[in-house]
Amino acid sequence: MRKIRAPRILKINWIDGLSISVVFNNGESRVIDFSNLLQDLGVQPDSPEAILYDTKAFANVTLNEQTLSWDNVEQHISLRNGEKKKVPYEIGPDILLKYSKAEKSYPSSGIGQMIRDTRIRNGMSQKELALVSGTSRTYISKIENDRSDVELDTLRKIVETGLGKKLEIKIT
């Protein structure tokens, strides 16, 4: 039986207006545009969730149980004994993943261009580079056009074996 992994949010990267960037447990940084999400969820102007259209109120988001949570939204649940309990407003990570878009990774986006420039300077085709580095021409094309991430071991093979250069990584 195949195990289905539920999406979880590991970290909030940044908040800008009604957009938020998060890291999901699959390692992807993704951006969620809440102006569209709240509208699609049918949040009405007179509902408690409408406060999230205000960027200052929206910025009060926290990470709770690996999903996004707002304590500043007036939301209550009824307990079995009839008592009402205030709870934070949360949207499940499965919905957040569905409404998110991959965030362009700027450090990795330059890698494809560097590989292309070096390959061309070396007078190589994508097919030739793929052959000597043990990958496919399609994969080289995807990397060069920023349509695929590249694993570190594969990047090392492409750069050092395929292009004959030295790979150096720095964290500054």
C-alpha positions as CSV (number, residue, x, y, z in Angstrom):
1,M,0.0,0.0,0.0
2,R,1.3,3.4,-0.9
3,K,1.7,5.9,1.9
4,I,0.2,9.3,1.2
5,R,2.1,12.2,2.8
6,A,0.1,15.1,3.9
7,P,1.6,18.5,3.2
8,R,3.0,20.4,6.2
9,I,4.5,23.9,6.5
10,L,7.9,24.0,8.1
11,K,8.7,27.7,7.9
12,I,7.4,31.1,7.0
13,N,9.9,32.8,4.7
14,W,8.4,36.2,4.2
15,I,5.1,38.1,4.2
16,D,4.3,40.9,1.7
17,G,0.9,42.4,1.7
18,L,-1.5,39.5,1.3
19,S,1.1,37.1,0.0
20,I,3.2,34.7,2.1
21,S,6.1,32.5,1.2
22,V,6.4,29.2,3.1
23,V,8.5,26.1,3.0
24,F,6.6,22.9,2.7
25,N,7.8,19.5,4.0
26,N,8.7,18.5,0.4
27,G,11.4,21.2,0.6
28,E,9.7,23.6,-1.8
29,S,9.4,27.3,-1.1
30,R,5.9,28.3,-2.3
31,V,4.0,31.6,-2.4
32,I,0.3,31.8,-1.5
33,D,-1.7,34.8,-2.7
34,F,-4.4,35.2,0.0
35,S,-6.3,37.8,-1.8
36,N,-7.4,35.1,-4.3
37,L,-7.6,32.3,-1.6
38,L,-9.9,34.3,0.7
39,Q,-12.1,35.2,-2.2
40,D,-12.3,31.6,-3.4
41,L,-13.1,30.4,0.1
42,G,-16.0,32.8,0.1
43,V,-14.9,35.1,2.9
44,Q,-17.6,37.7,3.1
45,P,-16.9,41.3,4.2
46,D,-19.0,40.8,7.4
47,S,-17.3,37.6,8.4
48,P,-14.6,37.4,11.1
49,E,-12.1,36.2,8.6
50,A,-12.5,39.4,6.6
51,I,-10.0,41.0,9.0
52,L,-7.3,39.1,7.0
53,Y,-7.8,41.4,4.0
54,D,-6.1,44.1,6.2
55,T,-2.3,43.6,5.7
56,K,-1.5,44.5,9.3
57,A,-3.9,41.9,10.6
58,F,-2.8,39.4,8.0
59,A,0.9,39.9,9.1
60,N,0.0,38.5,12.6
61,V,0.2,35.0,11.1
62,T,2.1,32.3,13.0
63,L,3.1,28.7,12.4
64,N,1.0,26.4,14.6
65,E,1.0,22.6,14.2
66,Q,2.7,23.0,10.8
67,T,0.0,25.2,9.3
68,L,-0.7,28.9,9.2
69,S,-2.7,30.3,12.1
70,W,-4.2,33.7,13.1
71,D,-5.1,34.3,16.7
72,N,-6.5,37.7,15.8
73,V,-9.5,36.3,13.9
74,E,-12.6,35.9,16.2
75,Q,-13.5,32.3,15.9
76,H,-15.1,30.0,18.4
77,I,-16.1,26.4,18.6
78,S,-18.8,24.9,20.7
79,L,-17.7,22.2,23.2
80,R,-19.9,19.3,24.2
81,N,-20.9,21.0,27.4
82,G,-22.2,24.0,25.4
83,E,-19.3,26.2,26.3
84,K,-17.7,28.3,23.5
85,K,-13.9,28.3,23.2
86,K,-11.9,30.8,21.1
87,V,-9.6,29.0,18.6
88,P,-7.2,30.4,16.0
89,Y,-8.2,30.7,12.4
90,E,-6.4,28.1,10.4
91,I,-6.5,26.9,6.8
92,G,-5.3,23.4,6.2
93,P,-1.9,22.9,4.6
94,D,-3.5,20.8,1.8
95,I,-5.6,23.9,0.7
96,L,-2.6,26.1,1.1
97,L,-0.5,23.9,-1.1
98,K,-3.3,23.8,-3.7
99,Y,-3.4,27.6,-3.8
100,S,0.4,28.1,-3.8
101,K,2.8,28.6,-6.6
102,A,6.5,27.6,-6.6
103,E,8.7,30.5,-5.6
104,K,11.5,31.3,-7.9
105,S,14.7,30.4,-6.2
106,Y,17.1,33.1,-7.1
107,P,20.3,31.4,-6.0
108,S,19.5,28.3,-8.1
109,S,18.0,30.3,-11.0
110,G,21.5,31.6,-11.8
111,I,22.9,28.0,-12.0
112,G,21.2,27.2,-15.2
113,Q,22.5,30.3,-16.9
114,M,26.0,29.6,-15.7
115,I,25.8,26.0,-17.0
116,R,24.5,27.2,-20.4
117,D,27.2,30.0,-20.7
118,T,30.0,27.6,-19.8
119,R,28.7,24.9,-22.1
120,I,28.5,27.3,-25.0
121,R,32.0,28.7,-24.3
122,N,33.2,25.1,-24.3
123,G,31.6,24.6,-27.7
124,M,29.3,21.8,-26.4
125,S,25.7,20.9,-27.3
126,Q,23.3,20.0,-24.6
127,K,23.4,16.4,-25.9
128,E,27.2,16.3,-25.6
129,L,27.1,17.7,-22.1
130,A,24.5,15.2,-21.1
131,L,26.5,12.3,-22.5
132,V,29.7,13.1,-20.7
133,S,28.0,14.0,-17.4
134,G,25.6,10.9,-17.3
135,T,22.3,12.8,-17.6
136,S,19.9,13.4,-20.5
137,R,19.7,16.3,-22.9
138,T,16.2,17.0,-21.7
139,Y,17.4,17.3,-18.1
140,I,20.2,19.7,-19.1
141,S,17.6,21.8,-21.0
142,K,15.4,21.9,-17.9
143,I,18.2,23.0,-15.7
144,E,19.4,25.7,-18.1
145,N,15.9,27.0,-18.4
146,D,15.2,27.0,-14.7
147,R,12.4,24.4,-15.0
148,S,14.1,21.9,-12.7
149,D,16.1,22.0,-9.6
150,V,19.3,20.0,-9.6
151,E,20.7,17.8,-6.8
152,L,24.1,18.6,-5.5
153,D,25.7,15.3,-6.7
154,T,24.2,15.8,-10.2
155,L,25.4,19.4,-10.3
156,R,28.9,18.3,-9.4
157,K,28.8,15.7,-12.2
158,I,27.6,18.3,-14.7
159,V,30.1,20.9,-13.7
160,E,33.2,18.8,-12.9
161,T,32.9,15.8,-15.2
162,G,30.8,17.4,-18.0
163,L,32.2,20.9,-18.2
164,G,35.7,20.2,-16.7
165,K,35.3,23.0,-14.1
166,K,35.5,23.0,-10.3
167,L,32.2,23.4,-8.3
168,E,32.6,25.7,-5.3
169,I,29.7,26.4,-2.9
170,K,29.7,29.2,-0.4
171,I,27.3,30.2,2.3
172,T,27.7,33.9,3.1
